[in-house]
Amino acid sequence: MSLQSRGSRTVRIADEEWVWKIRRKATASQAAGITPMLVAVQRVAPLSPAVLIVDVGLSRPDNTASPHQTSVTPMLVRQAREAGWQPESGRGYRLLFQLIRDRP
């Protein structure tokens, strides 16, 4: 399964092009700040069928309980690959990547 291009963002890591996407609307539990934000990442050049799901360990920035700022960086893909994820294998991978929340 591949990520839809609509609403996705591109990041280049070395000679590879990746897209990442965050759900457009928060689920009820994400909006309340109960469950964390998930980021889906997929390599598009060269194309890989495997999707990386990253749990950033933080609520969505647009949650109603405690809004904040955060960013998605190539470090997500690098850490997953160092942990053993092989995008060419075709199998998905779930990574817990604890982002640090900036204080307002």
C-alpha positions as CSV (number, residue, x, y, z in Angstrom):
1,M,0.0,0.0,0.0
2,S,1.3,3.4,-0.8
3,L,0.7,6.8,0.7
4,Q,-1.5,9.2,-1.1
5,S,0.4,12.2,-2.5
6,R,-2.3,14.7,-1.5
7,G,-1.4,16.2,1.8
8,S,2.0,14.5,2.0
9,R,5.4,16.3,2.3
10,T,8.7,15.3,0.7
11,V,12.1,14.9,2.3
12,R,15.4,13.9,0.6
13,I,17.8,11.7,2.4
14,A,21.0,11.1,0.4
15,D,19.9,9.9,-3.0
16,E,16.4,8.8,-1.9
17,E,13.2,10.7,-1.9
18,W,10.7,10.0,0.9
19,V,7.2,11.3,1.7
20,W,5.6,11.6,5.1
21,K,2.1,12.2,6.1
22,I,0.1,12.9,9.2
23,R,-3.6,12.3,9.4
24,R,-5.5,15.4,8.3
25,K,-8.0,15.5,11.1
26,A,-7.3,14.4,14.6
27,T,-9.2,11.4,16.0
28,A,-11.3,12.3,19.2
29,S,-8.6,10.9,21.5
30,Q,-5.8,12.7,19.6
31,A,-7.7,16.0,19.8
32,A,-8.0,15.5,23.6
33,G,-4.3,14.9,23.8
34,I,-4.8,11.3,25.0
35,T,-3.2,9.3,22.2
36,P,0.0,10.3,20.4
37,M,0.5,11.6,16.8
38,L,1.5,9.0,14.2
39,V,3.5,9.8,11.1
40,A,3.5,7.6,8.0
41,V,6.7,7.5,5.9
42,Q,7.4,5.8,2.6
43,R,10.3,5.9,0.1
44,V,9.1,7.0,-3.3
45,A,12.4,7.2,-5.3
46,P,13.3,4.4,-5.6
47,L,9.8,3.2,-4.8
48,S,9.4,0.9,-1.8
49,P,6.1,-0.8,-0.8
50,A,6.9,-0.8,2.9
51,V,5.5,2.0,5.1
52,L,7.1,3.2,8.3
53,I,4.7,4.2,11.1
54,V,6.3,6.5,13.6
55,D,4.8,7.0,17.1
56,V,6.4,10.3,18.1
57,G,5.3,10.0,21.7
58,L,3.6,13.4,21.7
59,S,0.1,14.6,21.2
60,R,-0.8,16.4,18.0
61,P,0.3,20.0,17.9
62,D,-3.4,21.0,17.3
63,N,-4.8,19.2,20.3
64,T,-7.2,21.1,22.5
65,A,-5.6,20.3,25.9
66,S,-2.1,21.5,25.3
67,P,-1.2,22.9,21.9
68,H,2.5,23.0,20.9
69,Q,5.0,23.0,18.0
70,T,7.0,20.1,16.7
71,S,8.7,19.0,13.5
72,V,9.3,15.9,11.4
73,T,13.0,15.4,10.3
74,P,15.0,12.8,8.4
75,M,16.1,11.5,11.7
76,L,12.9,9.4,11.8
77,V,14.0,7.4,8.8
78,R,17.6,7.1,9.9
79,Q,16.7,5.8,13.3
80,A,14.3,3.2,11.9
81,R,17.0,2.0,9.5
82,E,19.5,1.8,12.3
83,A,17.0,-0.2,14.3
84,G,16.8,-2.8,11.4
85,W,14.0,-1.6,9.2
86,Q,14.6,-2.6,5.6
87,P,12.2,-0.7,3.3
88,E,13.0,-3.0,0.3
89,S,11.7,-6.0,2.3
90,G,8.1,-4.9,1.7
91,R,7.2,-5.2,5.4
92,G,5.9,-2.3,7.4
93,Y,7.7,-1.2,10.5
94,R,6.6,0.7,13.7
95,L,9.0,2.9,15.4
96,L,8.7,4.7,18.8
97,F,10.6,7.9,18.4
98,Q,10.3,10.2,21.4
99,L,10.3,13.8,20.3
100,I,11.1,16.5,22.8
101,R,8.4,19.0,23.3
102,D,9.4,22.7,23.3
103,R,8.1,24.7,26.2
104,P,5.9,27.7,25.3
